[in-house]
Amino acid sequence: NHGVLQADHWRYRPYEKIQVCSAQTLESRDNFPDVSLLIIDECHVQRKQIIQFIKDRPDMKVIGLTATPFTNGLGDTYTNVVGAKPTGDLIEDKWLTPLKIYIAKEIDMTGAKKVAGEWSQAEASKRGMQITGNIVEEWIRKTNEIFGGPRKTIVFCSGVEHGADLAAQFAAEGYNFVSVSYRDDDQFKRDVIEDFARPDTEIHGLIATDILTKGF
Protein backbone atom coordinates (compact mmCIF):
# COMPACT_ATOMS: atom_id res chain seq x y z
CA ASN A 1 0.00 0.00 0.00
CA HIS A 2 1.34 3.41 -0.92
CA GLY A 3 0.33 6.97 -1.62
CA VAL A 4 1.34 9.50 -4.26
CA LEU A 5 2.15 12.97 -2.95
CA GLN A 6 0.37 14.94 -5.63
CA ALA A 7 -2.81 16.77 -4.66
CA ASP A 8 -4.91 15.84 -7.71
CA HIS A 9 -3.61 12.27 -8.01
CA TRP A 10 -6.19 9.51 -7.56
CA ARG A 11 -3.83 7.75 -5.14
CA TYR A 12 -3.25 10.74 -2.86
CA ARG A 13 -3.07 8.99 0.52
CA PRO A 14 -0.82 10.97 2.86
CA TYR A 15 -1.51 8.52 5.70
CA GLU A 16 0.30 5.60 4.00
CA LYS A 17 3.80 4.72 5.23
CA ILE A 18 5.19 4.48 1.69
CA GLN A 19 4.97 7.61 -0.47
CA VAL A 20 5.96 8.26 -4.08
CA CYS A 21 6.74 11.82 -5.06
CA SER A 22 8.69 13.94 -7.50
CA ALA A 23 11.90 15.68 -6.54
CA GLN A 24 10.08 18.99 -6.97
CA THR A 25 7.45 17.95 -4.41
CA LEU A 26 10.15 16.97 -1.94
CA GLU A 27 11.86 20.32 -2.42
CA SER A 28 8.73 22.46 -2.17
CA ARG A 29 7.51 21.17 1.20
CA ASP A 30 9.01 22.83 4.26
CA ASN A 31 7.55 20.34 6.73
CA PHE A 32 8.08 17.09 4.86
CA PRO A 33 7.07 14.03 6.93
CA ASP A 34 9.70 12.12 8.87
CA VAL A 35 11.43 9.72 6.50
CA SER A 36 13.44 6.73 7.68
CA LEU A 37 14.29 5.45 4.19
CA LEU A 38 14.60 7.56 1.04
CA ILE A 39 14.95 5.86 -2.38
CA ILE A 40 16.03 8.17 -5.20
CA ASP A 41 15.67 7.06 -8.80
CA GLU A 42 18.11 8.49 -11.36
CA CYS A 43 20.26 9.68 -8.47
CA HIS A 44 23.06 10.81 -10.80
CA VAL A 45 20.83 13.86 -11.45
CA GLN A 46 22.16 15.60 -8.38
CA ARG A 47 19.71 18.31 -7.36
CA LYS A 48 21.14 20.67 -4.76
CA GLN A 49 17.99 20.77 -2.64
CA ILE A 50 17.72 16.98 -2.55
CA ILE A 51 21.35 16.66 -1.49
CA GLN A 52 20.73 19.23 1.24
CA PHE A 53 17.58 17.33 2.27
CA ILE A 54 19.79 14.26 2.78
CA LYS A 55 22.50 16.15 4.67
CA ASP A 56 19.94 17.69 7.02
CA ARG A 57 18.79 14.19 8.06
CA PRO A 58 21.92 12.22 9.05
CA ASP A 59 19.86 9.37 10.56
CA MET A 60 17.89 8.75 7.37
CA LYS A 61 18.95 5.82 5.20
CA VAL A 62 19.31 6.65 1.50
CA ILE A 63 19.43 4.37 -1.54
CA GLY A 64 20.22 5.91 -4.91
CA LEU A 65 19.44 4.06 -8.13
CA THR A 66 21.37 4.84 -11.30
CA ALA A 67 22.86 3.28 -14.40
CA THR A 68 25.80 5.70 -14.20
CA PRO A 69 27.19 5.21 -10.68
CA PHE A 70 30.53 6.89 -11.34
CA THR A 71 29.07 10.33 -12.01
CA ASN A 72 31.21 13.06 -10.43
CA GLY A 73 29.94 14.06 -7.00
CA LEU A 74 27.97 10.92 -6.09
CA GLY A 75 30.74 9.92 -3.69
CA ASP A 76 30.03 13.04 -1.64
CA THR A 77 26.49 11.81 -0.89
CA TYR A 78 26.70 8.00 -0.99
CA THR A 79 29.10 5.77 0.92
CA ASN A 80 28.89 2.49 -0.99
CA VAL A 81 28.25 1.17 -4.50
CA VAL A 82 26.27 -2.04 -4.95
CA GLY A 83 26.67 -3.34 -8.50
CA ALA A 84 23.75 -4.97 -10.29
CA LYS A 85 24.24 -7.70 -12.87
CA PRO A 86 26.30 -6.73 -15.94
CA THR A 87 24.33 -5.99 -19.09
CA GLY A 88 25.54 -9.18 -20.76
CA ASP A 89 24.15 -11.33 -17.93
CA LEU A 90 20.81 -9.50 -18.02
CA ILE A 91 20.56 -10.17 -21.76
CA GLU A 92 21.47 -13.82 -21.27
CA ASP A 93 18.80 -14.16 -18.56
CA LYS A 94 16.30 -12.51 -20.94
CA TRP A 95 15.68 -9.42 -18.80
CA LEU A 96 17.05 -7.23 -21.59
CA THR A 97 16.78 -7.48 -25.36
CA PRO A 98 20.07 -7.80 -27.25
CA LEU A 99 20.86 -4.80 -29.43
CA LYS A 100 21.61 -4.85 -33.13
CA ILE A 101 23.36 -1.69 -34.17
CA TYR A 102 23.44 -0.38 -37.73
CA ILE A 103 25.13 2.85 -38.78
CA ALA A 104 23.55 5.03 -41.46
CA LYS A 105 26.29 7.63 -41.87
CA GLU A 106 28.51 9.24 -39.30
CA ILE A 107 28.22 12.99 -38.84
CA ASP A 108 31.42 14.86 -39.73
CA MET A 109 32.20 16.92 -36.61
CA THR A 110 35.66 18.03 -37.74
CA GLY A 111 36.39 21.45 -36.27
CA ALA A 112 33.03 21.69 -34.52
CA LYS A 113 32.77 23.89 -31.43
CA LYS A 114 32.69 22.21 -28.03
CA VAL A 115 31.02 23.42 -24.83
CA ALA A 116 32.19 21.89 -21.51
CA GLY A 117 33.78 19.02 -23.42
CA GLU A 118 30.66 18.17 -25.44
CA TRP A 119 29.71 19.12 -28.99
CA SER A 120 27.73 22.35 -29.17
CA GLN A 121 24.04 21.45 -29.63
CA ALA A 122 23.64 24.07 -32.34
CA GLU A 123 26.69 22.69 -34.16
CA ALA A 124 25.53 19.08 -33.81
CA SER A 125 22.05 19.98 -35.03
CA LYS A 126 23.39 21.86 -38.06
CA ARG A 127 25.70 19.05 -39.09
CA GLY A 128 23.13 16.37 -38.35
CA MET A 129 20.72 18.03 -40.76
CA GLN A 130 23.31 17.67 -43.51
CA ILE A 131 22.92 13.88 -43.49
CA THR A 132 19.18 13.66 -42.83
CA GLY A 133 18.53 12.25 -46.28
CA ASN A 134 20.94 9.41 -45.64
CA ILE A 135 19.20 8.52 -42.37
CA VAL A 136 15.78 8.31 -44.02
CA GLU A 137 17.10 6.31 -46.97
CA GLU A 138 18.90 3.90 -44.66
CA TRP A 139 15.85 3.50 -42.41
CA ILE A 140 13.68 2.56 -45.39
CA ARG A 141 16.27 0.09 -46.64
CA LYS A 142 16.96 -1.53 -43.27
CA THR A 143 13.34 -1.84 -42.13
CA ASN A 144 12.45 -3.58 -45.38
CA GLU A 145 15.54 -5.76 -45.29
CA ILE A 146 15.15 -6.84 -41.64
CA PHE A 147 11.41 -6.63 -40.95
CA GLY A 148 9.88 -6.73 -44.41
CA GLY A 149 8.43 -3.24 -43.97
CA PRO A 150 8.20 -0.29 -41.57
CA ARG A 151 8.26 -0.88 -37.82
CA LYS A 152 7.57 1.54 -34.99
CA THR A 153 10.69 3.60 -34.57
CA ILE A 154 12.04 6.17 -32.11
CA VAL A 155 14.50 8.74 -33.44
CA PHE A 156 16.62 10.93 -31.16
CA CYS A 157 17.80 14.13 -32.78
CA SER A 158 20.17 16.91 -31.79
CA GLY A 159 17.71 19.82 -31.73
CA VAL A 160 14.19 21.02 -32.53
CA GLU A 161 15.14 22.17 -36.03
CA HIS A 162 16.81 18.85 -36.73
CA GLY A 163 13.64 17.05 -35.58
CA ALA A 164 11.40 19.14 -37.83
CA ASP A 165 13.71 18.54 -40.78
CA LEU A 166 13.70 14.79 -40.15
CA ALA A 167 9.89 14.72 -39.96
CA ALA A 168 9.68 16.57 -43.28
CA GLN A 169 12.17 14.20 -44.93
CA PHE A 170 10.24 11.12 -43.74
CA ALA A 171 6.95 12.70 -44.87
CA ALA A 172 8.40 13.31 -48.33
CA GLU A 173 8.94 9.56 -48.59
CA GLY A 174 5.39 8.81 -47.41
CA TYR A 175 6.09 7.97 -43.75
CA ASN A 176 4.37 9.57 -40.75
CA PHE A 177 7.01 10.56 -38.20
CA VAL A 178 5.86 13.00 -35.51
CA SER A 179 8.37 15.32 -33.88
CA VAL A 180 7.91 15.96 -30.14
CA SER A 181 10.09 18.17 -27.99
CA TYR A 182 10.28 20.00 -24.68
CA ARG A 183 8.67 22.98 -26.43
CA ASP A 184 5.42 21.14 -27.14
CA ASP A 185 2.28 21.29 -25.03
CA ASP A 186 2.06 18.43 -22.50
CA GLN A 187 -1.36 17.34 -23.78
CA PHE A 188 -0.04 17.15 -27.35
CA LYS A 189 2.86 14.98 -26.22
CA ARG A 190 0.54 12.68 -24.26
CA ASP A 191 -1.82 12.32 -27.22
CA VAL A 192 1.01 11.54 -29.65
CA ILE A 193 2.62 8.97 -27.35
CA GLU A 194 -0.73 7.27 -26.65
CA ASP A 195 -1.42 7.13 -30.39
CA PHE A 196 2.04 5.72 -31.05
CA ALA A 197 1.46 3.01 -28.41
CA ARG A 198 -1.68 1.66 -30.11
CA PRO A 199 -1.20 -1.44 -32.30
CA ASP A 200 -3.23 0.12 -35.14
CA THR A 201 -1.53 3.52 -35.07
CA GLU A 202 -0.82 5.41 -38.27
CA ILE A 203 2.35 6.87 -36.74
CA HIS A 204 5.47 5.14 -38.02
CA GLY A 205 7.83 6.89 -35.64
CA LEU A 206 8.46 9.44 -32.91
CA ILE A 207 11.24 11.99 -33.28
CA ALA A 208 12.31 13.16 -29.84
CA THR A 209 14.25 16.23 -28.76
CA ASP A 210 15.28 16.25 -25.08
CA ILE A 211 12.36 14.00 -24.05
CA LEU A 212 11.72 10.22 -23.87
CA THR A 213 15.20 9.89 -22.38
CA LYS A 214 14.43 8.31 -18.99
CA GLY A 215 12.31 5.25 -18.42
CA PHE A 216 10.46 5.42 -21.73
C-alpha positions as protocol buffer text, in pm:
chain_id: "A"
residue {
  index: 1
  type: ASN
  ca { x: 0 y: 0 z: 0 }
}
residue {
  index: 2
  type: HIS
  ca { x: 134 y: 341 z: -92 }
}
residue {
  index: 3
  type: GLY
  ca { x: 33 y: 697 z: -162 }
}
residue {
  index: 4
  type: VAL
  ca { x: 134 y: 950 z: -426 }
}
residue {
  index: 5
  type: LEU
  ca { x: 215 y: 1297 z: -295 }
}
residue {
  index: 6
  type: GLN
  ca { x: 37 y: 1494 z: -563 }
}
residue {
  index: 7
  type: ALA
  ca { x: -281 y: 1677 z: -466 }
}
residue {
  index: 8
  type: ASP
  ca { x: -491 y: 1584 z: -771 }
}
residue {
  index: 9
  type: HIS
  ca { x: -361 y: 1227 z: -801 }
}
residue {
  index: 10
  type: TRP
  ca { x: -619 y: 951 z: -756 }
}
residue {
  index: 11
  type: ARG
  ca { x: -383 y: 775 z: -514 }
}
residue {
  index: 12
  type: TYR
  ca { x: -325 y: 1074 z: -286 }
}
residue {
  index: 13
  type: ARG
  ca { x: -307 y: 899 z: 52 }
}
residue {
  index: 14
  type: PRO
  ca { x: -82 y: 1097 z: 286 }
}
residue {
  index: 15
  type: TYR
  ca { x: -151 y: 852 z: 570 }
}
residue {
  index: 16
  type: GLU
  ca { x: 30 y: 560 z: 400 }
}
residue {
  index: 17
  type: LYS
  ca { x: 380 y: 472 z: 523 }
}
residue {
  index: 18
  type: ILE
  ca { x: 519 y: 448 z: 169 }
}
residue {
  index: 19
  type: GLN
  ca { x: 497 y: 761 z: -47 }
}
residue {
  index: 20
  type: VAL
  ca { x: 596 y: 826 z: -408 }
}
residue {
  index: 21
  type: CYS
  ca { x: 674 y: 1182 z: -506 }
}
residue {
  index: 22
  type: SER
  ca { x: 869 y: 1394 z: -750 }
}
residue {
  index: 23
  type: ALA
  ca { x: 1190 y: 1568 z: -654 }
}
residue {
  index: 24
  type: GLN
  ca { x: 1008 y: 1899 z: -697 }
}
residue {
  index: 25
  type: THR
  ca { x: 745 y: 1795 z: -441 }
}
residue {
  index: 26
  type: LEU
  ca { x: 1015 y: 1697 z: -194 }
}
residue {
  index: 27
  type: GLU
  ca { x: 1186 y: 2032 z: -242 }
}
residue {
  index: 28
  type: SER
  ca { x: 873 y: 2246 z: -217 }
}
residue {
  index: 29
  type: ARG
  ca { x: 751 y: 2117 z: 120 }
}
residue {
  index: 30
  type: ASP
  ca { x: 901 y: 2283 z: 426 }
}
residue {
  index: 31
  type: ASN
  ca { x: 755 y: 2034 z: 673 }
}
residue {
  index: 32
  type: PHE
  ca { x: 808 y: 1709 z: 486 }
}
residue {
  index: 33
  type: PRO
  ca { x: 707 y: 1403 z: 693 }
}
residue {
  index: 34
  type: ASP
  ca { x: 970 y: 1212 z: 887 }
}
residue {
  index: 35
  type: VAL
  ca { x: 1143 y: 972 z: 650 }
}
residue {
  index: 36
  type: SER
  ca { x: 1344 y: 673 z: 768 }
}
residue {
  index: 37
  type: LEU
  ca { x: 1429 y: 545 z: 419 }
}
residue {
  index: 38
  type: LEU
  ca { x: 1460 y: 756 z: 104 }
}
residue {
  index: 39
  type: ILE
  ca { x: 1495 y: 586 z: -238 }
}
residue {
  index: 40
  type: ILE
  ca { x: 1603 y: 817 z: -520 }
}
residue {
  index: 41
  type: ASP
  ca { x: 1567 y: 706 z: -880 }
}
residue {
  index: 42
  type: GLU
  ca { x: 1811 y: 849 z: -1136 }
}
residue {
  index: 43
  type: CYS
  ca { x: 2026 y: 968 z: -847 }
}
residue {
  index: 44
  type: HIS
  ca { x: 2306 y: 1081 z: -1080 }
}
residue {
  index: 45
  type: VAL
  ca { x: 2083 y: 1386 z: -1145 }
}
residue {
  index: 46
  type: GLN
  ca { x: 2216 y: 1560 z: -838 }
}
residue {
  index: 47
  type: ARG
  ca { x: 1971 y: 1831 z: -736 }
}
residue {
  index: 48
  type: LYS
  ca { x: 2114 y: 2067 z: -476 }
}
residue {
  index: 49
  type: GLN
  ca { x: 1799 y: 2077 z: -264 }
}
residue {
  index: 50
  type: ILE
  ca { x: 1772 y: 1698 z: -255 }
}
residue {
  index: 51
  type: ILE
  ca { x: 2135 y: 1666 z: -149 }
}
residue {
  index: 52
  type: GLN
  ca { x: 2073 y: 1923 z: 124 }
}
residue {
  index: 53
  type: PHE
  ca { x: 1758 y: 1733 z: 227 }
}
residue {
  index: 54
  type: ILE
  ca { x: 1979 y: 1426 z: 278 }
}
residue {
  index: 55
  type: LYS
  ca { x: 2250 y: 1615 z: 467 }
}
residue {
  index: 56
  type: ASP
  ca { x: 1994 y: 1769 z: 702 }
}
residue {
  index: 57
  type: ARG
  ca { x: 1879 y: 1419 z: 806 }
}
residue {
  index: 58
  type: PRO
  ca { x: 2192 y: 1222 z: 905 }
}
residue {
  index: 59
  type: ASP
  ca { x: 1986 y: 937 z: 1056 }
}
residue {
  index: 60
  type: MET
  ca { x: 1789 y: 875 z: 737 }
}
residue {
  index: 61
  type: LYS
  ca { x: 1895 y: 582 z: 520 }
}
residue {
  index: 62
  type: VAL
  ca { x: 1931 y: 665 z: 150 }
}
residue {
  index: 63
  type: ILE
  ca { x: 1943 y: 437 z: -154 }
}
residue {
  index: 64
  type: GLY
  ca { x: 2022 y: 591 z: -491 }
}
residue {
  index: 65
  type: LEU
  ca { x: 1944 y: 406 z: -813 }
}
residue {
  index: 66
  type: THR
  ca { x: 2137 y: 484 z: -1130 }
}
residue {
  index: 67
  type: ALA
  ca { x: 2286 y: 328 z: -1440 }
}
residue {
  index: 68
  type: THR
  ca { x: 2580 y: 570 z: -1420 }
}
residue {
  index: 69
  type: PRO
  ca { x: 2719 y: 521 z: -1068 }
}
residue {
  index: 70
  type: PHE
  ca { x: 3053 y: 689 z: -1134 }
}
residue {
  index: 71
  type: THR
  ca { x: 2907 y: 1033 z: -1201 }
}
residue {
  index: 72
  type: ASN
  ca { x: 3121 y: 1306 z: -1043 }
}
residue {
  index: 73
  type: GLY
  ca { x: 2994 y: 1406 z: -700 }
}
residue {
  index: 74
  type: LEU
  ca { x: 2797 y: 1092 z: -609 }
}
residue {
  index: 75
  type: GLY
  ca { x: 3074 y: 992 z: -369 }
}
residue {
  index: 76
  type: ASP
  ca { x: 3003 y: 1304 z: -164 }
}
residue {
  index: 77
  type: THR
  ca { x: 2649 y: 1181 z: -89 }
}
residue {
  index: 78
  type: TYR
  ca { x: 2670 y: 800 z: -99 }
}
residue {
  index: 79
  type: THR
  ca { x: 2910 y: 577 z: 92 }
}
residue {
  index: 80
  type: ASN
  ca { x: 2889 y: 249 z: -99 }
}
residue {
  index: 81
  type: VAL
  ca { x: 2825 y: 117 z: -450 }
}
residue {
  index: 82
  type: VAL
  ca { x: 2627 y: -204 z: -495 }
}
residue {
  index: 83
  type: GLY
  ca { x: 2667 y: -334 z: -850 }
}
residue {
  index: 84
  type: ALA
  ca { x: 2375 y: -497 z: -1029 }
}
residue {
  index: 85
  type: LYS
  ca { x: 2424 y: -770 z: -1287 }
}
residue {
  index: 86
  type: PRO
  ca { x: 2630 y: -673 z: -1594 }
}
residue {
  index: 87
  type: THR
  ca { x: 2433 y: -599 z: -1909 }
}
residue {
  index: 88
  type: GLY
  ca { x: 2554 y: -918 z: -2076 }
}
residue {
  index: 89
  type: ASP
  ca { x: 2415 y: -1133 z: -1793 }
}
residue {
  index: 90
  type: LEU
  ca { x: 2081 y: -950 z: -1802 }
}
residue {
  index: 91
  type: ILE
  ca { x: 2056 y: -1017 z: -2176 }
}
residue {
  index: 92
  type: GLU
  ca { x: 2147 y: -1382 z: -2127 }
}
residue {
  index: 93
  type: ASP
  ca { x: 1880 y: -1416 z: -1856 }
}
residue {
  index: 94
  type: LYS
  ca { x: 1630 y: -1251 z: -2094 }
}
residue {
  index: 95
  type: TRP
  ca { x: 1568 y: -942 z: -1880 }
}
residue {
  index: 96
  type: LEU
  ca { x: 1705 y: -723 z: -2159 }
}
residue {
  index: 97
  type: THR
  ca { x: 1678 y: -748 z: -2536 }
}
residue {
  index: 98
  type: PRO
  ca { x: 2007 y: -780 z: -2725 }
}
residue {
  index: 99
  type: LEU
  ca { x: 2086 y: -480 z: -2943 }
}
residue {
  index: 100
  type: LYS
  ca { x: 2161 y: -485 z: -3313 }
}
residue {
  index: 101
  type: ILE
  ca { x: 2336 y: -169 z: -3417 }
}
residue {
  index: 102
  type: TYR
  ca { x: 2344 y: -38 z: -3773 }
}
residue {
  index: 103
  type: ILE
  ca { x: 2513 y: 285 z: -3878 }
}
residue {
  index: 104
  type: ALA
  ca { x: 2355 y: 503 z: -4146 }
}
residue {
  index: 105
  type: LYS
  ca { x: 2629 y: 763 z: -4187 }
}
residue {
  index: 106
  type: GLU
  ca { x: 2851 y: 924 z: -3930 }
}
residue {
  index: 107
  type: ILE
  ca { x: 2822 y: 1299 z: -3884 }
}
residue {
  index: 108
  type: ASP
  ca { x: 3142 y: 1486 z: -3973 }
}
residue {
  index: 109
  type: MET
  ca { x: 3220 y: 1692 z: -3661 }
}
residue {
  index: 110
  type: THR
  ca { x: 3566 y: 1803 z: -3774 }
}
residue {
  index: 111
  type: GLY
  ca { x: 3639 y: 2145 z: -3627 }
}
residue {
  index: 112
  type: ALA
  ca { x: 3303 y: 2169 z: -3452 }
}
residue {
  index: 113
  type: LYS
  ca { x: 3277 y: 2389 z: -3143 }
}
residue {
  index: 114
  type: LYS
  ca { x: 3269 y: 2221 z: -2803 }
}
residue {
  index: 115
  type: VAL
  ca { x: 3102 y: 2342 z: -2483 }
}
residue {
  index: 116
  type: ALA
  ca { x: 3219 y: 2189 z: -2151 }
}
residue {
  index: 117
  type: GLY
  ca { x: 3378 y: 1902 z: -2342 }
}
residue {
  index: 118
  type: GLU
  ca { x: 3066 y: 1817 z: -2544 }
}
residue {
  index: 119
  type: TRP
  ca { x: 2971 y: 1912 z: -2899 }
}
residue {
  index: 120
  type: SER
  ca { x: 2773 y: 2235 z: -2917 }
}
residue {
  index: 121
  type: GLN
  ca { x: 2404 y: 2145 z: -2963 }
}
residue {
  index: 122
  type: ALA
  ca { x: 2364 y: 2407 z: -3234 }
}
residue {
  index: 123
  type: GLU
  ca { x: 2669 y: 2269 z: -3416 }
}
residue {
  index: 124
  type: ALA
  ca { x: 2553 y: 1908 z: -3381 }
}
residue {
  index: 125
  type: SER
  ca { x: 2205 y: 1998 z: -3503 }
}
residue {
  index: 126
  type: LYS
  ca { x: 2339 y: 2186 z: -3806 }
}
residue {
  index: 127
  type: ARG
  ca { x: 2570 y: 1905 z: -3909 }
}
residue {
  index: 128
  type: GLY
  ca { x: 2313 y: 1637 z: -3835 }
}
residue {
  index: 129
  type: MET
  ca { x: 2072 y: 1803 z: -4076 }
}
residue {
  index: 130
  type: GLN
  ca { x: 2331 y: 1767 z: -4351 }
}
residue {
  index: 131
  type: ILE
  ca { x: 2292 y: 1388 z: -4349 }
}
residue {
  index: 132
  type: THR
  ca { x: 1918 y: 1366 z: -4283 }
}
residue {
  index: 133
  type: GLY
  ca { x: 1853 y: 1225 z: -4628 }
}
residue {
  index: 134
  type: ASN
  ca { x: 2094 y: 941 z: -4564 }
}
residue {
  index: 135
  type: ILE
  ca { x: 1920 y: 852 z: -4237 }
}
residue {
  index: 136
  type: VAL
  ca { x: 1578 y: 831 z: -4402 }
}
residue {
  index: 137
  type: GLU
  ca { x: 1710 y: 631 z: -4697 }
}
residue {
  index: 138
  type: GLU
  ca { x: 1890 y: 390 z: -4466 }
}
residue {
  index: 139
  type: TRP
  ca { x: 1585 y: 350 z: -4241 }
}
residue {
  index: 140
  type: ILE
  ca { x: 1368 y: 256 z: -4539 }
}
residue {
  index: 141
  type: ARG
  ca { x: 1627 y: 9 z: -4664 }
}
residue {
  index: 142
  type: LYS
  ca { x: 1696 y: -153 z: -4327 }
}
residue {
  index: 143
  type: THR
  ca { x: 1334 y: -184 z: -4213 }
}
residue {
  index: 144
  type: ASN
  ca { x: 1245 y: -358 z: -4538 }
}
residue {
  index: 145
  type: GLU
  ca { x: 1554 y: -576 z: -4529 }
}
residue {
  index: 146
  type: ILE
  ca { x: 1515 y: -684 z: -4164 }
}
residue {
  index: 147
  type: PHE
  ca { x: 1141 y: -663 z: -4095 }
}
residue {
  index: 148
  type: GLY
  ca { x: 988 y: -673 z: -4441 }
}
residue {
  index: 149
  type: GLY
  ca { x: 843 y: -324 z: -4397 }
}
residue {
  index: 150
  type: PRO
  ca { x: 820 y: -29 z: -4157 }
}
residue {
  index: 151
  type: ARG
  ca { x: 826 y: -88 z: -3782 }
}
residue {
  index: 152
  type: LYS
  ca { x: 757 y: 154 z: -3499 }
}
residue {
  index: 153
  type: THR
  ca { x: 1069 y: 360 z: -3457 }
}
residue {
  index: 154
  type: ILE
  ca { x: 1204 y: 617 z: -3211 }
}
residue {
  index: 155
  type: VAL
  ca { x: 1450 y: 874 z: -3344 }
}
residue {
  index: 156
  type: PHE
  ca { x: 1662 y: 1093 z: -3116 }
}
residue {
  index: 157
  type: CYS
  ca { x: 1780 y: 1413 z: -3278 }
}
residue {
  index: 158
  type: SER
  ca { x: 2017 y: 1691 z: -3179 }
}
residue {
  index: 159
  type: GLY
  ca { x: 1771 y: 1982 z: -3173 }
}
residue {
  index: 160
  type: VAL
  ca { x: 1419 y: 2102 z: -3253 }
}
residue {
  index: 161
  type: GLU
  ca { x: 1514 y: 2217 z: -3603 }
}
residue {
  index: 162
  type: HIS
  ca { x: 1681 y: 1885 z: -3673 }
}
residue {
  index: 163
  type: GLY
  ca { x: 1364 y: 1705 z: -3558 }
}
residue {
  index: 164
  type: ALA
  ca { x: 1140 y: 1914 z: -3783 }
}
residue {
  index: 165
  type: ASP
  ca { x: 1371 y: 1854 z: -4078 }
}
residue {
  index: 166
  type: LEU
  ca { x: 1370 y: 1479 z: -4015 }
}
residue {
  index: 167
  type: ALA
  ca { x: 989 y: 1472 z: -3996 }
}
residue {
  index: 168
  type: ALA
  ca { x: 968 y: 1657 z: -4328 }
}
residue {
  index: 169
  type: GLN
  ca { x: 1217 y: 1420 z: -4493 }
}
residue {
  index: 170
  type: PHE
  ca { x: 1024 y: 1112 z: -4374 }
}
residue {
  index: 171
  type: ALA
  ca { x: 695 y: 1270 z: -4487 }
}
residue {
  index: 172
  type: ALA
  ca { x: 840 y: 1331 z: -4833 }
}
residue {
  index: 173
  type: GLU
  ca { x: 894 y: 956 z: -4859 }
}
residue {
  index: 174
  type: GLY
  ca { x: 539 y: 881 z: -4741 }
}
residue {
  index: 175
  type: TYR
  ca { x: 609 y: 797 z: -4375 }
}
residue {
  index: 176
  type: ASN
  ca { x: 437 y: 957 z: -4075 }
}
residue {
  index: 177
  type: PHE
  ca { x: 701 y: 1056 z: -3820 }
}
residue {
  index: 178
  type: VAL
  ca { x: 586 y: 1300 z: -3551 }
}
residue {
  index: 179
  type: SER
  ca { x: 837 y: 1532 z: -3388 }
}
residue {
  index: 180
  type: VAL
  ca { x: 791 y: 1596 z: -3014 }
}
residue {
  index: 181
  type: SER
  ca { x: 1009 y: 1817 z: -2799 }
}
residue {
  index: 182
  type: TYR
  ca { x: 1028 y: 2000 z: -2468 }
}
residue {
  index: 183
  type: ARG
  ca { x: 867 y: 2298 z: -2643 }
}
residue {
  index: 184
  type: ASP
  ca { x: 542 y: 2114 z: -2714 }
}
residue {
  index: 185
  type: ASP
  ca { x: 228 y: 2129 z: -2503 }
}
residue {
  index: 186
  type: ASP
  ca { x: 206 y: 1843 z: -2250 }
}
residue {
  index: 187
  type: GLN
  ca { x: -136 y: 1734 z: -2378 }
}
residue {
  index: 188
  type: PHE
  ca { x: -4 y: 1715 z: -2735 }
}
residue {
  index: 189
  type: LYS
  ca { x: 286 y: 1498 z: -2622 }
}
residue {
  index: 190
  type: ARG
  ca { x: 54 y: 1268 z: -2426 }
}
residue {
  index: 191
  type: ASP
  ca { x: -182 y: 1232 z: -2722 }
}
residue {
  index: 192
  type: VAL
  ca { x: 101 y: 1154 z: -2965 }
}
residue {
  index: 193
  type: ILE
  ca { x: 262 y: 897 z: -2735 }
}
residue {
  index: 194
  type: GLU
  ca { x: -73 y: 727 z: -2665 }
}
residue {
  index: 195
  type: ASP
  ca { x: -142 y: 713 z: -3039 }
}
residue {
  index: 196
  type: PHE
  ca { x: 204 y: 572 z: -3105 }
}
residue {
  index: 197
  type: ALA
  ca { x: 146 y: 301 z: -2841 }
}
residue {
  index: 198
  type: ARG
  ca { x: -168 y: 166 z: -3011 }
}
residue {
  index: 199
  type: PRO
  ca { x: -120 y: -144 z: -3230 }
}
residue {
  index: 200
  type: ASP
  ca { x: -323 y: 12 z: -3514 }
}
residue {
  index: 201
  type: THR
  ca { x: -153 y: 352 z: -3507 }
}
residue {
  index: 202
  type: GLU
  ca { x: -82 y: 541 z: -3827 }
}
residue {
  index: 203
  type: ILE
  ca { x: 235 y: 687 z: -3674 }
}
residue {
  index: 204
  type: HIS
  ca { x: 547 y: 514 z: -3802 }
}
residue {
  index: 205
  type: GLY
  ca { x: 783 y: 689 z: -3564 }
}
residue {
  index: 206
  type: LEU
  ca { x: 846 y: 944 z: -3291 }
}
residue {
  index: 207
  type: ILE
  ca { x: 1124 y: 1199 z: -3328 }
}
residue {
  index: 208
  type: ALA
  ca { x: 1231 y: 1316 z: -2984 }
}
residue {
  index: 209
  type: THR
  ca { x: 1425 y: 1623 z: -2876 }
}
residue {
  index: 210
  type: ASP
  ca { x: 1528 y: 1625 z: -2508 }
}
residue {
  index: 211
  type: ILE
  ca { x: 1236 y: 1400 z: -2405 }
}
residue {
  index: 212
  type: LEU
  ca { x: 1172 y: 1022 z: -2387 }
}
residue {
  index: 213
  type: THR
  ca { x: 1520 y: 989 z: -2238 }
}
residue {
  index: 214
  type: LYS
  ca { x: 1443 y: 831 z: -1899 }
}
residue {
  index: 215
  type: GLY
  ca { x: 1231 y: 525 z: -1842 }
}
residue {
  index: 216
  type: PHE
  ca { x: 1046 y: 542 z: -2173 }
}
